[in-house]
């Protein structure tokens, strides 16, 4: 996982944490899949809400991301982003641990049943 120099701020907490995890563990966490997401991260690994979720999802879909990790508190708003289920999969990420599990499952099987915003 590569993070650009433009990744920063509290809403990048989850993605930054996943980047660190991926760097420190063997293999590729995403299996090469183009993923995106957002969320603050607490010291105990809980993913917190952010602003601008709909715009971030549209931008991620436009950039080719197949999965977007969504903080649970943002799921209702995320469902109103101007994208279709075929464009991008909205995966609920309550914790860093659950996000890692979802990404590993997706890397093994892109049709895996992942926790989603509904």
Jmol script that loads the backbone (N, CA, C; Angstrom):
load data "model"
ATOM      1  N   UNK A   1       0.860  -1.171   0.000  1.00  0.00           N
ATOM      2  CA  UNK A   1       0.000   0.000   0.000  1.00  0.00           C
ATOM      3  C   UNK A   1       0.899   1.224   0.000  1.00  0.00           C
ATOM      4  N   UNK A   2       0.634   2.129  -0.908  1.00  0.00           N
ATOM      5  CA  UNK A   2       1.407   3.364  -0.995  1.00  0.00           C
ATOM      6  C   UNK A   2       0.533   4.536  -0.600  1.00  0.00           C
ATOM      7  N   UNK A   3       1.061   5.398   0.251  1.00  0.00           N
ATOM      8  CA  UNK A   3       0.358   6.603   0.662  1.00  0.00           C
ATOM      9  C   UNK A   3       1.074   7.803   0.062  1.00  0.00           C
ATOM     10  N   UNK A   4       0.330   8.674  -0.577  1.00  0.00           N
ATOM     11  CA  UNK A   4       0.913   9.872  -1.153  1.00  0.00           C
ATOM     12  C   UNK A   4       1.199  10.914  -0.091  1.00  0.00           C
ATOM     13  N   UNK A   5       1.978  11.903  -0.470  1.00  0.00           N
ATOM     14  CA  UNK A   5       2.305  12.991   0.451  1.00  0.00           C
ATOM     15  C   UNK A   5       1.084  13.830   0.797  1.00  0.00           C
ATOM     16  N   UNK A   6       0.007  13.709   0.002  1.00  0.00           N
ATOM     17  CA  UNK A   6      -1.189  14.507   0.245  1.00  0.00           C
ATOM     18  C   UNK A   6      -2.160  13.832   1.215  1.00  0.00           C
ATOM     19  N   UNK A   7      -1.777  12.678   1.768  1.00  0.00           N
ATOM     20  CA  UNK A   7      -2.622  11.992   2.747  1.00  0.00           C
ATOM     21  C   UNK A   7      -2.325  12.586   4.119  1.00  0.00           C
ATOM     22  N   UNK A   8      -3.339  13.090   4.775  1.00  0.00           N
ATOM     23  CA  UNK A   8      -3.112  13.676   6.083  1.00  0.00           C
ATOM     24  C   UNK A   8      -4.402  14.136   6.727  1.00  0.00           C
ATOM     25  N   UNK A   9      -4.301  14.611   7.938  1.00  0.00           N
ATOM     26  CA  UNK A   9      -5.462  15.071   8.683  1.00  0.00           C
ATOM     27  C   UNK A   9      -6.144  13.927   9.395  1.00  0.00           C
ATOM     28  N   UNK A  10      -7.044  14.240  10.313  1.00  0.00           N
ATOM     29  CA  UNK A  10      -7.676  13.203  11.121  1.00  0.00           C
ATOM     30  C   UNK A  10      -8.507  12.204  10.318  1.00  0.00           C
ATOM     31  N   UNK A  11      -9.087  12.634   9.191  1.00  0.00           N
ATOM     32  CA  UNK A  11      -9.919  11.706   8.434  1.00  0.00           C
ATOM     33  C   UNK A  11      -9.085  10.662   7.694  1.00  0.00           C
ATOM     34  N   UNK A  12      -7.784  10.833   7.650  1.00  0.00           N
ATOM     35  CA  UNK A  12      -6.891   9.847   7.031  1.00  0.00           C
ATOM     36  C   UNK A  12      -6.403   8.815   8.038  1.00  0.00           C
ATOM     37  N   UNK A  13      -6.884   8.875   9.269  1.00  0.00           N
ATOM     38  CA  UNK A  13      -6.398   7.983  10.321  1.00  0.00           C
ATOM     39  C   UNK A  13      -6.503   6.511   9.987  1.00  0.00           C
ATOM     40  N   UNK A  14      -7.661   6.078   9.505  1.00  0.00           N
ATOM     41  CA  UNK A  14      -7.842   4.664   9.181  1.00  0.00           C
ATOM     42  C   UNK A  14      -6.917   4.237   8.047  1.00  0.00           C
ATOM     43  N   UNK A  15      -6.899   4.982   6.956  1.00  0.00           N
ATOM     44  CA  UNK A  15      -6.082   4.606   5.806  1.00  0.00           C
ATOM     45  C   UNK A  15      -4.602   4.652   6.163  1.00  0.00           C
ATOM     46  N   UNK A  16      -4.182   5.647   6.907  1.00  0.00           N
ATOM     47  CA  UNK A  16      -2.787   5.724   7.331  1.00  0.00           C
ATOM     48  C   UNK A  16      -2.432   4.513   8.197  1.00  0.00           C
ATOM     49  N   UNK A  17      -3.312   4.145   9.123  1.00  0.00           N
ATOM     50  CA  UNK A  17      -3.082   2.981   9.991  1.00  0.00           C
ATOM     51  C   UNK A  17      -2.993   1.689   9.179  1.00  0.00           C
ATOM     52  N   UNK A  18      -3.856   1.565   8.173  1.00  0.00           N
ATOM     53  CA  UNK A  18      -3.799   0.381   7.308  1.00  0.00           C
ATOM     54  C   UNK A  18      -2.489   0.345   6.524  1.00  0.00           C
ATOM     55  N   UNK A  19      -2.013   1.500   6.091  1.00  0.00           N
ATOM     56  CA  UNK A  19      -0.733   1.569   5.393  1.00  0.00           C
ATOM     57  C   UNK A  19       0.416   1.112   6.274  1.00  0.00           C
ATOM     58  N   UNK A  20       0.403   1.525   7.535  1.00  0.00           N
ATOM     59  CA  UNK A  20       1.436   1.102   8.480  1.00  0.00           C
ATOM     60  C   UNK A  20       1.330  -0.411   8.706  1.00  0.00           C
ATOM     61  N   UNK A  21       0.118  -0.896   8.927  1.00  0.00           N
ATOM     62  CA  UNK A  21      -0.099  -2.336   9.130  1.00  0.00           C
ATOM     63  C   UNK A  21       0.428  -3.124   7.932  1.00  0.00           C
ATOM     64  N   UNK A  22       0.083  -2.683   6.732  1.00  0.00           N
ATOM     65  CA  UNK A  22       0.495  -3.382   5.517  1.00  0.00           C
ATOM     66  C   UNK A  22       2.011  -3.391   5.371  1.00  0.00           C
ATOM     67  N   UNK A  23       2.658  -2.299   5.749  1.00  0.00           N
ATOM     68  CA  UNK A  23       4.109  -2.204   5.662  1.00  0.00           C
ATOM     69  C   UNK A  23       4.796  -3.141   6.653  1.00  0.00           C
ATOM     70  N   UNK A  24       4.209  -3.297   7.824  1.00  0.00           N
ATOM     71  CA  UNK A  24       4.850  -4.082   8.888  1.00  0.00           C
ATOM     72  C   UNK A  24       4.507  -5.568   8.878  1.00  0.00           C
ATOM     73  N   UNK A  25       3.602  -5.974   8.016  1.00  0.00           N
ATOM     74  CA  UNK A  25       3.211  -7.383   7.958  1.00  0.00           C
ATOM     75  C   UNK A  25       3.573  -7.954   6.587  1.00  0.00           C
ATOM     76  N   UNK A  26       3.799  -9.268   6.530  1.00  0.00           N
ATOM     77  CA  UNK A  26       4.181  -9.868   5.240  1.00  0.00           C
ATOM     78  C   UNK A  26       3.030  -9.861   4.231  1.00  0.00           C
ATOM     79  N   UNK A  27       3.381  -9.791   2.963  1.00  0.00           N
ATOM     80  CA  UNK A  27       2.383  -9.856   1.897  1.00  0.00           C
ATOM     81  C   UNK A  27       1.656  -8.551   1.706  1.00  0.00           C
ATOM     82  N   UNK A  28       0.743  -8.576   0.736  1.00  0.00           N
ATOM     83  CA  UNK A  28      -0.061  -7.403   0.422  1.00  0.00           C
ATOM     84  C   UNK A  28      -1.437  -7.537   1.062  1.00  0.00           C
ATOM     85  N   UNK A  29      -1.806  -6.583   1.879  1.00  0.00           N
ATOM     86  CA  UNK A  29      -3.099  -6.604   2.561  1.00  0.00           C
ATOM     87  C   UNK A  29      -4.254  -6.594   1.574  1.00  0.00           C
ATOM     88  N   UNK A  30      -4.124  -5.862   0.502  1.00  0.00           N
ATOM     89  CA  UNK A  30      -5.232  -5.711  -0.445  1.00  0.00           C
ATOM     90  C   UNK A  30      -5.143  -6.653  -1.640  1.00  0.00           C
ATOM     91  N   UNK A  31      -4.066  -7.401  -1.739  1.00  0.00           N
ATOM     92  CA  UNK A  31      -3.896  -8.260  -2.899  1.00  0.00           C
ATOM     93  C   UNK A  31      -3.807  -7.476  -4.193  1.00  0.00           C
ATOM     94  N   UNK A  32      -3.421  -6.218  -4.100  1.00  0.00           N
ATOM     95  CA  UNK A  32      -3.293  -5.374  -5.273  1.00  0.00           C
ATOM     96  C   UNK A  32      -4.562  -4.626  -5.646  1.00  0.00           C
ATOM     97  N   UNK A  33      -5.649  -4.862  -4.920  1.00  0.00           N
ATOM     98  CA  UNK A  33      -6.911  -4.173  -5.214  1.00  0.00           C
ATOM     99  C   UNK A  33      -6.788  -2.693  -4.886  1.00  0.00           C
ATOM    100  N   UNK A  34      -7.444  -1.874  -5.667  1.00  0.00           N
ATOM    101  CA  UNK A  34      -7.486  -0.433  -5.455  1.00  0.00           C
ATOM    102  C   UNK A  34      -8.592  -0.153  -4.444  1.00  0.00           C
ATOM    103  N   UNK A  35      -8.204   0.240  -3.229  1.00  0.00           N
ATOM    104  CA  UNK A  35      -9.179   0.504  -2.169  1.00  0.00           C
ATOM    105  C   UNK A  35      -9.039   1.941  -1.695  1.00  0.00           C
ATOM    106  N   UNK A  36     -10.090   2.415  -1.042  1.00  0.00           N
ATOM    107  CA  UNK A  36     -10.082   3.752  -0.458  1.00  0.00           C
ATOM    108  C   UNK A  36     -10.890   3.698   0.833  1.00  0.00           C
ATOM    109  N   UNK A  37     -10.848   4.754   1.570  1.00  0.00           N
ATOM    110  CA  UNK A  37     -11.626   4.810   2.796  1.00  0.00           C
ATOM    111  C   UNK A  37     -11.308   6.067   3.565  1.00  0.00           C
ATOM    112  N   UNK A  38     -11.963   6.194   4.680  1.00  0.00           N
ATOM    113  CA  UNK A  38     -11.775   7.369   5.512  1.00  0.00           C
ATOM    114  C   UNK A  38     -12.195   7.039   6.935  1.00  0.00           C
ATOM    115  N   UNK A  39     -11.834   7.873   7.844  1.00  0.00           N
ATOM    116  CA  UNK A  39     -12.236   7.716   9.238  1.00  0.00           C
ATOM    117  C   UNK A  39     -11.113   8.101  10.180  1.00  0.00           C
ATOM    118  N   UNK A  40     -11.501   8.703  11.280  1.00  0.00           N
ATOM    119  CA  UNK A  40     -10.524   8.974  12.325  1.00  0.00           C
ATOM    120  C   UNK A  40     -10.191   7.631  12.978  1.00  0.00           C
ATOM    121  N   UNK A  41      -9.116   7.581  13.711  1.00  0.00           N
ATOM    122  CA  UNK A  41      -8.754   6.344  14.410  1.00  0.00           C
ATOM    123  C   UNK A  41      -8.408   6.690  15.847  1.00  0.00           C
ATOM    124  N   UNK A  42      -8.974   5.929  16.778  1.00  0.00           N
ATOM    125  CA  UNK A  42      -8.691   6.164  18.193  1.00  0.00           C
ATOM    126  C   UNK A  42      -7.530   5.269  18.626  1.00  0.00           C
ATOM    127  N   UNK A  43      -7.015   5.521  19.809  1.00  0.00           N
ATOM    128  CA  UNK A  43      -5.893   4.745  20.325  1.00  0.00           C
ATOM    129  C   UNK A  43      -6.228   3.259  20.442  1.00  0.00           C
ATOM    130  N   UNK A  44      -7.501   2.937  20.648  1.00  0.00           N
ATOM    131  CA  UNK A  44      -7.887   1.526  20.766  1.00  0.00           C
ATOM    132  C   UNK A  44      -8.366   0.940  19.435  1.00  0.00           C
ATOM    133  N   UNK A  45      -8.192   1.693  18.331  1.00  0.00           N
ATOM    134  CA  UNK A  45      -8.493   1.166  17.010  1.00  0.00           C
ATOM    135  C   UNK A  45      -9.898   1.388  16.502  1.00  0.00           C
ATOM    136  N   UNK A  46     -10.722   2.129  17.242  1.00  0.00           N
ATOM    137  CA  UNK A  46     -12.077   2.424  16.756  1.00  0.00           C
ATOM    138  C   UNK A  46     -12.025   3.473  15.652  1.00  0.00           C
ATOM    139  N   UNK A  47     -12.884   3.295  14.645  1.00  0.00           N
ATOM    140  CA  UNK A  47     -12.949   4.224  13.515  1.00  0.00           C
ATOM    141  C   UNK A  47     -14.084   5.218  13.764  1.00  0.00           C
ATOM    142  N   UNK A  48     -13.740   6.505  13.692  1.00  0.00           N
ATOM    143  CA  UNK A  48     -14.715   7.546  13.976  1.00  0.00           C
ATOM    144  C   UNK A  48     -15.155   8.284  12.722  1.00  0.00           C
ATOM    145  N   UNK A  49     -16.252   9.045  12.841  1.00  0.00           N
ATOM    146  CA  UNK A  49     -16.859   9.734  11.695  1.00  0.00           C
ATOM    147  C   UNK A  49     -16.022  10.902  11.187  1.00  0.00           C
ATOM    148  N   UNK A  50     -16.329  11.259   9.951  1.00  0.00           N
ATOM    149  CA  UNK A  50     -15.657  12.374   9.274  1.00  0.00           C
ATOM    150  C   UNK A  50     -16.700  13.176   8.503  1.00  0.00           C
ATOM    151  N   UNK A  51     -16.288  14.262   7.902  1.00  0.00           N
ATOM    152  CA  UNK A  51     -17.173  15.052   7.061  1.00  0.00           C
ATOM    153  C   UNK A  51     -16.906  14.786   5.589  1.00  0.00           C
ATOM    154  N   UNK A  52     -17.866  15.116   4.738  1.00  0.00           N
ATOM    155  CA  UNK A  52     -17.689  15.022   3.301  1.00  0.00           C
ATOM    156  C   UNK A  52     -17.641  13.611   2.753  1.00  0.00           C
ATOM    157  N   UNK A  53     -18.316  12.678   3.389  1.00  0.00           N
ATOM    158  CA  UNK A  53     -18.235  11.270   2.985  1.00  0.00           C
ATOM    159  C   UNK A  53     -18.702  11.049   1.546  1.00  0.00           C
ATOM    160  N   UNK A  54     -19.796  11.695   1.151  1.00  0.00           N
ATOM    161  CA  UNK A  54     -20.323  11.456  -0.194  1.00  0.00           C
ATOM    162  C   UNK A  54     -19.331  11.894  -1.273  1.00  0.00           C
ATOM    163  N   UNK A  55     -18.712  13.025  -1.087  1.00  0.00           N
ATOM    164  CA  UNK A  55     -17.746  13.523  -2.055  1.00  0.00           C
ATOM    165  C   UNK A  55     -16.517  12.616  -2.111  1.00  0.00           C
ATOM    166  N   UNK A  56     -16.092  12.109  -0.968  1.00  0.00           N
ATOM    167  CA  UNK A  56     -14.926  11.218  -0.927  1.00  0.00           C
ATOM    168  C   UNK A  56     -15.221   9.900  -1.649  1.00  0.00           C
ATOM    169  N   UNK A  57     -16.422   9.401  -1.498  1.00  0.00           N
ATOM    170  CA  UNK A  57     -16.798   8.154  -2.163  1.00  0.00           C
ATOM    171  C   UNK A  57     -16.830   8.347  -3.680  1.00  0.00           C
ATOM    172  N   UNK A  58     -17.431   9.428  -4.140  1.00  0.00           N
ATOM    173  CA  UNK A  58     -17.494   9.700  -5.583  1.00  0.00           C
ATOM    174  C   UNK A  58     -16.080   9.840  -6.148  1.00  0.00           C
ATOM    175  N   UNK A  59     -15.227  10.566  -5.459  1.00  0.00           N
ATOM    176  CA  UNK A  59     -13.844  10.745  -5.926  1.00  0.00           C
ATOM    177  C   UNK A  59     -13.110   9.413  -5.976  1.00  0.00           C
ATOM    178  N   UNK A  60     -13.325   8.568  -4.968  1.00  0.00           N
ATOM    179  CA  UNK A  60     -12.671   7.255  -4.939  1.00  0.00           C
ATOM    180  C   UNK A  60     -13.163   6.376  -6.085  1.00  0.00           C
ATOM    181  N   UNK A  61     -14.460   6.379  -6.333  1.00  0.00           N
ATOM    182  CA  UNK A  61     -15.013   5.591  -7.439  1.00  0.00           C
ATOM    183  C   UNK A  61     -14.464   6.099  -8.770  1.00  0.00           C
ATOM    184  N   UNK A  62     -14.395   7.413  -8.929  1.00  0.00           N
ATOM    185  CA  UNK A  62     -13.852   7.998 -10.157  1.00  0.00           C
ATOM    186  C   UNK A  62     -12.382   7.617 -10.360  1.00  0.00           C
ATOM    187  N   UNK A  63     -11.659   7.399  -9.250  1.00  0.00           N
ATOM    188  CA  UNK A  63     -10.241   7.030  -9.315  1.00  0.00           C
ATOM    189  C   UNK A  63     -10.051   5.526  -9.496  1.00  0.00           C
ATOM    190  N   UNK A  64     -11.145   4.769  -9.517  1.00  0.00           N
ATOM    191  CA  UNK A  64     -11.051   3.332  -9.762  1.00  0.00           C
ATOM    192  C   UNK A  64     -11.056   2.441  -8.544  1.00  0.00           C
ATOM    193  N   UNK A  65     -11.304   2.994  -7.361  1.00  0.00           N
ATOM    194  CA  UNK A  65     -11.361   2.155  -6.154  1.00  0.00           C
ATOM    195  C   UNK A  65     -12.540   1.197  -6.242  1.00  0.00           C
ATOM    196  N   UNK A  66     -12.332  -0.022  -5.788  1.00  0.00           N
ATOM    197  CA  UNK A  66     -13.377  -1.046  -5.794  1.00  0.00           C
ATOM    198  C   UNK A  66     -14.075  -1.147  -4.446  1.00  0.00           C
ATOM    199  N   UNK A  67     -13.387  -0.728  -3.390  1.00  0.00           N
ATOM    200  CA  UNK A  67     -13.926  -0.758  -2.017  1.00  0.00           C
ATOM    201  C   UNK A  67     -13.698   0.603  -1.387  1.00  0.00           C
ATOM    202  N   UNK A  68     -14.675   1.043  -0.601  1.00  0.00           N
ATOM    203  CA  UNK A  68     -14.511   2.247   0.206  1.00  0.00           C
ATOM    204  C   UNK A  68     -14.864   1.883   1.635  1.00  0.00           C
ATOM    205  N   UNK A  69     -13.902   2.018   2.545  1.00  0.00           N
ATOM    206  CA  UNK A  69     -14.117   1.733   3.965  1.00  0.00           C
ATOM    207  C   UNK A  69     -14.804   2.931   4.618  1.00  0.00           C
ATOM    208  N   UNK A  70     -15.950   2.674   5.242  1.00  0.00           N
ATOM    209  CA  UNK A  70     -16.808   3.731   5.776  1.00  0.00           C
ATOM    210  C   UNK A  70     -16.931   3.608   7.298  1.00  0.00           C
ATOM    211  N   UNK A  71     -16.727   4.702   8.039  1.00  0.00           N
ATOM    212  CA  UNK A  71     -17.005   4.670   9.472  1.00  0.00           C
ATOM    213  C   UNK A  71     -18.495   4.393   9.694  1.00  0.00           C
ATOM    214  N   UNK A  72     -18.855   3.563  10.674  1.00  0.00           N
ATOM    215  CA  UNK A  72     -20.267   3.233  10.897  1.00  0.00           C
ATOM    216  C   UNK A  72     -21.177   4.448  11.035  1.00  0.00           C
ATOM    217  N   UNK A  73     -20.704   5.489  11.696  1.00  0.00           N
ATOM    218  CA  UNK A  73     -21.536   6.680  11.894  1.00  0.00           C
ATOM    219  C   UNK A  73     -21.804   7.432  10.590  1.00  0.00           C
ATOM    220  N   UNK A  74     -21.055   7.127   9.542  1.00  0.00           N
ATOM    221  CA  UNK A  74     -21.247   7.781   8.247  1.00  0.00           C
ATOM    222  C   UNK A  74     -22.004   6.915   7.239  1.00  0.00           C
ATOM    223  N   UNK A  75     -22.414   5.715   7.632  1.00  0.00           N
ATOM    224  CA  UNK A  75     -23.059   4.802   6.680  1.00  0.00           C
ATOM    225  C   UNK A  75     -24.332   5.381   6.066  1.00  0.00           C
ATOM    226  N   UNK A  76     -25.200   5.967   6.860  1.00  0.00           N
ATOM    227  CA  UNK A  76     -26.449   6.503   6.310  1.00  0.00           C
ATOM    228  C   UNK A  76     -26.173   7.535   5.223  1.00  0.00           C
ATOM    229  N   UNK A  77     -25.273   8.442   5.487  1.00  0.00           N
ATOM    230  CA  UNK A  77     -24.932   9.466   4.507  1.00  0.00           C
ATOM    231  C   UNK A  77     -24.215   8.855   3.302  1.00  0.00           C
ATOM    232  N   UNK A  78     -23.364   7.874   3.536  1.00  0.00           N
ATOM    233  CA  UNK A  78     -22.604   7.230   2.462  1.00  0.00           C
ATOM    234  C   UNK A  78     -23.526   6.600   1.429  1.00  0.00           C
ATOM    235  N   UNK A  79     -24.652   6.078   1.883  1.00  0.00           N
ATOM    236  CA  UNK A  79     -25.591   5.425   0.980  1.00  0.00           C
ATOM    237  C   UNK A  79     -26.209   6.398  -0.033  1.00  0.00           C
ATOM    238  N   UNK A  80     -26.079   7.686   0.220  1.00  0.00           N
ATOM    239  CA  UNK A  80     -26.635   8.695  -0.681  1.00  0.00           C
ATOM    240  C   UNK A  80     -25.591   9.282  -1.632  1.00  0.00           C
ATOM    241  N   UNK A  81     -24.372   8.708  -1.627  1.00  0.00           N
ATOM    242  CA  UNK A  81     -23.348   9.170  -2.569  1.00  0.00           C
ATOM    243  C   UNK A  81     -23.801   8.840  -3.987  1.00  0.00           C
ATOM    244  N   UNK A  82     -23.431   9.668  -4.924  1.00  0.00           N
ATOM    245  CA  UNK A  82     -23.857   9.514  -6.317  1.00  0.00           C
ATOM    246  C   UNK A  82     -23.009   8.457  -7.043  1.00  0.00           C
ATOM    247  N   UNK A  83     -23.124   7.207  -6.560  1.00  0.00           N
ATOM    248  CA  UNK A  83     -22.444   6.045  -7.148  1.00  0.00           C
ATOM    249  C   UNK A  83     -23.412   4.869  -7.102  1.00  0.00           C
ATOM    250  N   UNK A  84     -23.095   3.828  -7.848  1.00  0.00           N
ATOM    251  CA  UNK A  84     -23.902   2.609  -7.796  1.00  0.00           C
ATOM    252  C   UNK A  84     -23.110   1.508  -7.116  1.00  0.00           C
ATOM    253  N   UNK A  85     -23.792   0.440  -6.751  1.00  0.00           N
ATOM    254  CA  UNK A  85     -23.122  -0.711  -6.140  1.00  0.00           C
ATOM    255  C   UNK A  85     -22.099  -1.316  -7.085  1.00  0.00           C
ATOM    256  N   UNK A  86     -22.324  -1.164  -8.386  1.00  0.00           N
ATOM    257  CA  UNK A  86     -21.360  -1.668  -9.364  1.00  0.00           C
ATOM    258  C   UNK A  86     -20.109  -0.790  -9.427  1.00  0.00           C
ATOM    259  N   UNK A  87     -20.243   0.486  -9.037  1.00  0.00           N
ATOM    260  CA  UNK A  87     -19.106   1.402  -9.054  1.00  0.00           C
ATOM    261  C   UNK A  87     -18.125   1.107  -7.932  1.00  0.00           C
ATOM    262  N   UNK A  88     -18.658   0.944  -6.721  1.00  0.00           N
ATOM    263  CA  UNK A  88     -17.802   0.808  -5.539  1.00  0.00           C
ATOM    264  C   UNK A  88     -18.598   0.150  -4.414  1.00  0.00           C
ATOM    265  N   UNK A  89     -17.945  -0.705  -3.662  1.00  0.00           N
ATOM    266  CA  UNK A  89     -18.560  -1.398  -2.537  1.00  0.00           C
ATOM    267  C   UNK A  89     -18.296  -0.611  -1.260  1.00  0.00           C
ATOM    268  N   UNK A  90     -19.353  -0.255  -0.537  1.00  0.00           N
ATOM    269  CA  UNK A  90     -19.226   0.490   0.718  1.00  0.00           C
ATOM    270  C   UNK A  90     -19.133  -0.508   1.871  1.00  0.00           C
ATOM    271  N   UNK A  91     -17.948  -0.614   2.452  1.00  0.00           N
ATOM    272  CA  UNK A  91     -17.680  -1.578   3.515  1.00  0.00           C
ATOM    273  C   UNK A  91     -17.608  -0.851   4.849  1.00  0.00           C
ATOM    274  N   UNK A  92     -18.448  -1.282   5.778  1.00  0.00           N
ATOM    275  CA  UNK A  92     -18.462  -0.683   7.117  1.00  0.00           C
ATOM    276  C   UNK A  92     -17.212  -1.121   7.878  1.00  0.00           C
ATOM    277  N   UNK A  93     -16.481  -0.146   8.401  1.00  0.00           N
ATOM    278  CA  UNK A  93     -15.251  -0.411   9.145  1.00  0.00           C
ATOM    279  C   UNK A  93     -15.374   0.188  10.541  1.00  0.00           C
ATOM    280  N   UNK A  94     -15.779  -0.632  11.488  1.00  0.00           N
ATOM    281  CA  UNK A  94     -15.962  -0.148  12.861  1.00  0.00           C
ATOM    282  C   UNK A  94     -14.637  -0.002  13.603  1.00  0.00           C
ATOM    283  N   UNK A  95     -13.675  -0.856  13.250  1.00  0.00           N
ATOM    284  CA  UNK A  95     -12.370  -0.848  13.908  1.00  0.00           C
ATOM    285  C   UNK A  95     -11.279  -1.127  12.886  1.00  0.00           C
ATOM    286  N   UNK A  96     -10.058  -0.833  13.261  1.00  0.00           N
ATOM    287  CA  UNK A  96      -8.922  -1.181  12.414  1.00  0.00           C
ATOM    288  C   UNK A  96      -8.900  -2.687  12.181  1.00  0.00           C
ATOM    289  N   UNK A  97      -9.160  -3.452  13.222  1.00  0.00           N
ATOM    290  CA  UNK A  97      -9.166  -4.913  13.122  1.00  0.00           C
ATOM    291  C   UNK A  97     -10.214  -5.398  12.112  1.00  0.00           C
ATOM    292  N   UNK A  98     -11.406  -4.828  12.141  1.00  0.00           N
ATOM    293  CA  UNK A  98     -12.446  -5.256  11.205  1.00  0.00           C
ATOM    294  C   UNK A  98     -12.105  -4.830   9.776  1.00  0.00           C
ATOM    295  N   UNK A  99     -11.466  -3.675   9.623  1.00  0.00           N
ATOM    296  CA  UNK A  99     -11.048  -3.222   8.294  1.00  0.00           C
ATOM    297  C   UNK A  99     -10.000  -4.171   7.718  1.00  0.00           C
ATOM    298  N   UNK A 100      -9.044  -4.562   8.534  1.00  0.00           N
ATOM    299  CA  UNK A 100      -8.020  -5.524   8.096  1.00  0.00           C
ATOM    300  C   UNK A 100      -8.678  -6.834   7.684  1.00  0.00           C
ATOM    301  N   UNK A 101      -9.601  -7.330   8.498  1.00  0.00           N
ATOM    302  CA  UNK A 101     -10.290  -8.592   8.185  1.00  0.00           C
ATOM    303  C   UNK A 101     -11.058  -8.483   6.866  1.00  0.00           C
ATOM    304  N   UNK A 102     -11.730  -7.369   6.646  1.00  0.00           N
ATOM    305  CA  UNK A 102     -12.483  -7.176   5.405  1.00  0.00           C
ATOM    306  C   UNK A 102     -11.559  -7.142   4.194  1.00  0.00           C
ATOM    307  N   UNK A 103     -10.445  -6.434   4.312  1.00  0.00           N
ATOM    308  CA  UNK A 103      -9.524  -6.343   3.186  1.00  0.00           C
ATOM    309  C   UNK A 103      -8.871  -7.686   2.877  1.00  0.00           C
ATOM    310  N   UNK A 104      -8.529  -8.444   3.916  1.00  0.00           N
ATOM    311  CA  UNK A 104      -7.964  -9.786   3.700  1.00  0.00           C
ATOM    312  C   UNK A 104      -8.992 -10.694   3.025  1.00  0.00           C
ATOM    313  N   UNK A 105     -10.234 -10.632   3.470  1.00  0.00           N
ATOM    314  CA  UNK A 105     -11.289 -11.456   2.877  1.00  0.00           C
ATOM    315  C   UNK A 105     -11.507 -11.076   1.419  1.00  0.00           C
ATOM    316  N   UNK A 106     -11.515  -9.783   1.120  1.00  0.00           N
ATOM    317  CA  UNK A 106     -11.707  -9.319  -0.251  1.00  0.00           C
ATOM    318  C   UNK A 106     -10.541  -9.747  -1.143  1.00  0.00           C
ATOM    319  N   UNK A 107      -9.318  -9.662  -0.609  1.00  0.00           N
ATOM    320  CA  UNK A 107      -8.138 -10.052  -1.391  1.00  0.00           C
ATOM    321  C   UNK A 107      -8.206 -11.534  -1.767  1.00  0.00           C
ATOM    322  N   UNK A 108      -8.752 -12.360  -0.878  1.00  0.00           N
ATOM    323  CA  UNK A 108      -8.884 -13.791  -1.154  1.00  0.00           C
ATOM    324  C   UNK A 108     -10.059 -14.088  -2.073  1.00  0.00           C
ATOM    325  N   UNK A 109     -11.145 -13.311  -1.932  1.00  0.00           N
ATOM    326  CA  UNK A 109     -12.356 -13.556  -2.721  1.00  0.00           C
ATOM    327  C   UNK A 109     -13.135 -12.250  -2.879  1.00  0.00           C
ATOM    328  N   UNK A 110     -13.037 -11.600  -4.037  1.00  0.00           N
ATOM    329  CA  UNK A 110     -13.737 -10.327  -4.244  1.00  0.00           C
ATOM    330  C   UNK A 110     -15.257 -10.409  -4.059  1.00  0.00           C
ATOM    331  N   UNK A 111     -15.815 -11.605  -4.057  1.00  0.00           N
ATOM    332  CA  UNK A 111     -17.259 -11.726  -3.816  1.00  0.00           C
ATOM    333  C   UNK A 111     -17.563 -12.113  -2.371  1.00  0.00           C
ATOM    334  N   UNK A 112     -16.579 -12.009  -1.490  1.00  0.00           N
ATOM    335  CA  UNK A 112     -16.772 -12.330  -0.071  1.00  0.00           C
ATOM    336  C   UNK A 112     -17.874 -11.461   0.529  1.00  0.00           C
ATOM    337  N   UNK A 113     -18.565 -12.012   1.505  1.00  0.00           N
ATOM    338  CA  UNK A 113     -19.622 -11.270   2.213  1.00  0.00           C
ATOM    339  C   UNK A 113     -18.976 -10.375   3.261  1.00  0.00           C
ATOM    340  N   UNK A 114     -18.898  -9.093   2.980  1.00  0.00           N
ATOM    341  CA  UNK A 114     -18.255  -8.125   3.869  1.00  0.00           C
ATOM    342  C   UNK A 114     -19.307  -7.285   4.567  1.00  0.00           C
ATOM    343  N   UNK A 115     -18.981  -6.770   5.764  1.00  0.00           N
ATOM    344  CA  UNK A 115     -19.931  -5.886   6.448  1.00  0.00           C
ATOM    345  C   UNK A 115     -20.154  -4.637   5.600  1.00  0.00           C
ATOM    346  N   UNK A 116     -21.390  -4.331   5.300  1.00  0.00           N
ATOM    347  CA  UNK A 116     -21.635  -3.200   4.409  1.00  0.00           C
ATOM    348  C   UNK A 116     -22.598  -2.207   5.031  1.00  0.00           C
ATOM    349  N   UNK A 117     -22.579  -1.023   4.470  1.00  0.00           N
ATOM    350  CA  UNK A 117     -23.569  -0.020   4.844  1.00  0.00           C
ATOM    351  C   UNK A 117     -24.869  -0.406   4.151  1.00  0.00           C
ATOM    352  N   UNK A 118     -25.940  -0.467   4.897  1.00  0.00           N
ATOM    353  CA  UNK A 118     -27.250  -0.859   4.315  1.00  0.00           C
ATOM    354  C   UNK A 118     -28.314   0.085   4.776  1.00  0.00           C
TER     355      UNK A 118
END
end "model"
wireframe off; spacefill off
backbone 0.3
color backbone group
